Amino acid sequence: MEASFSSMKAVILAAGKGTRMGNLTQELPKPMLVVEGRPILDHIVEGLKSCGITEFHIITGWRADVIEAHFGDGSMLGVRMSYSRQEVQDGTGKAPELAKVFVGDDDFILTYGDILVRPETYRRMLDRWTSGKFSGVITVTEGEDVTKGGLFFFDDRFCLTRLVEKPSQDEIKILRSTGWIKAGEPVWYNAGIYLFRPNLFNFTARLQKSPRGEYELTDALSAMVESGDLLAGLKIEGRWVDVRDPAVLASLQT
């Protein structure tokens, strides 16, 4: 019997304005920008729905009204949709807590609202999840500039052992000289889609602001690893797009 997400919920982080998009996000939140004729969020919701998820919670912020008006209660799509508004944009670490009541005791997928993948990626995440006793599944990809996101390290079971958020070039040199980054081996970049048990909230509740002045989800992941929680890695196969700036968005229109 094929694994199903039907017993899981989905939380989508879609609160940011997307300042790198310039005028494109003056009236629209970035996750509502159009790709292949539909808003980015439509692709995410439809992909997750195809895997059996029917309960969604979107964390909104900038132009929350646009997202909420577009999806409504979700009935037009055959799903149940609810929302929380992140009034203060203080990072990805505290945003998931707004969905704590929605999540309840259920396992849930957590994704940024500007990441596009094939629906098969979500199914592979579930397969990885059910292959062991994990507290989470962390997706990664290769070939990205790790100074723009998270650099992840894994053991021989491909479980997370360490992460460095947005390392500087000097930090990367140190990681190379100390053997963390090895020549000829992949450098794993945080792909921004996760699967968690509700105990994630035990760690987000204790977050302190990072040197960048934000509560960072990756700090919660580090604390989970330090506490002995197993976070399984999964390499994304095929399409993975972080719609981070106008150039990426333009490339998707061709």
PEFEN-V260630 format. One record per residue. RES is the residue in three letters. SS is DSSP state (helix for helix, strand for strand, loop for the rest). Layout:
RES:SS  RES:SS
This chain:
MET:loop  GLU:loop  ALA:loop  SER:loop  PHE:loop  SER:loop  SER:loop  MET:loop  LYS:strand  ALA:strand  VAL:strand  ILE:strand  LEU:strand  ALA:strand  ALA:loop  GLY:loop  LYS:loop  GLY:loop  THR:helix  ARG:helix  MET:helix  GLY:helix  ASN:helix  LEU:helix  THR:helix  GLN:loop  GLU:loop  LEU:loop  PRO:loop  LYS:helix  PRO:helix  MET:helix  LEU:loop  VAL:strand  VAL:strand  GLU:loop  GLY:loop  ARG:strand  PRO:strand  ILE:helix  LEU:helix  ASP:helix  HIS:helix  ILE:helix  VAL:helix  GLU:helix  GLY:helix  LEU:helix  LYS:helix  SER:loop  CYS:loop  GLY:loop  ILE:loop  THR:loop  GLU:strand  PHE:strand  HIS:strand  ILE:strand  ILE:strand  THR:strand  GLY:loop  TRP:loop  ARG:loop  ALA:helix  ASP:helix  VAL:helix  ILE:helix  GLU:helix  ALA:helix  HIS:helix  PHE:helix  GLY:loop  ASP:loop  GLY:loop  SER:helix  MET:helix  LEU:helix  GLY:loop  VAL:loop  ARG:strand  MET:strand  SER:strand  TYR:strand  SER:strand  ARG:strand  GLN:loop  GLU:loop  VAL:loop  GLN:loop  ASP:loop  GLY:loop  THR:helix  GLY:helix  LYS:helix  ALA:helix  PRO:helix  GLU:helix  LEU:helix  ALA:helix  LYS:helix  VAL:helix  PHE:helix  VAL:helix  GLY:loop  ASP:loop  ASP:loop  ASP:loop  PHE:strand  ILE:strand  LEU:strand  THR:strand  TYR:strand  GLY:loop  ASP:loop  ILE:strand  LEU:strand  VAL:strand  ARG:loop  PRO:helix  GLU:helix  THR:helix  TYR:helix  ARG:helix  ARG:helix  MET:helix  LEU:helix  ASP:helix  ARG:helix  TRP:helix  THR:loop  SER:loop  GLY:loop  LYS:loop  PHE:loop  SER:loop  GLY:strand  VAL:strand  ILE:strand  THR:strand  VAL:strand  THR:strand  GLU:loop  GLY:loop  GLU:loop  ASP:loop  VAL:helix  THR:helix  LYS:helix  GLY:loop  GLY:strand  LEU:strand  PHE:strand  PHE:strand  PHE:strand  ASP:loop  ASP:loop  ARG:loop  PHE:loop  CYS:strand  LEU:strand  THR:strand  ARG:strand  LEU:strand  VAL:strand  GLU:strand  LYS:loop  PRO:loop  SER:loop  GLN:helix  ASP:helix  GLU:helix  ILE:helix  LYS:helix  ILE:helix  LEU:helix  ARG:helix  SER:helix  THR:loop  GLY:loop  TRP:loop  ILE:loop  LYS:loop  ALA:loop  GLY:loop  GLU:loop  PRO:loop  VAL:loop  TRP:strand  TYR:strand  ASN:strand  ALA:strand  GLY:strand  ILE:strand  TYR:strand  LEU:strand  PHE:strand  ARG:loop  PRO:loop  ASN:loop  LEU:helix  PHE:helix  ASN:helix  PHE:helix  THR:helix  ALA:loop  ARG:loop  LEU:loop  GLN:loop  LYS:loop  SER:loop  PRO:loop  ARG:loop  GLY:loop  GLU:loop  TYR:loop  GLU:loop  LEU:helix  THR:helix  ASP:helix  ALA:helix  LEU:helix  SER:helix  ALA:helix  MET:helix  VAL:helix  GLU:helix  SER:loop  GLY:loop  ASP:loop  LEU:loop  LEU:strand  ALA:strand  GLY:strand  LEU:strand  LYS:strand  ILE:loop  GLU:loop  GLY:loop  ARG:loop  TRP:strand  VAL:strand  ASP:strand  VAL:loop  ARG:loop  ASP:loop  PRO:helix  ALA:helix  VAL:helix  LEU:helix  ALA:helix  SER:helix  LEU:loop  GLN:loop  THR:loop
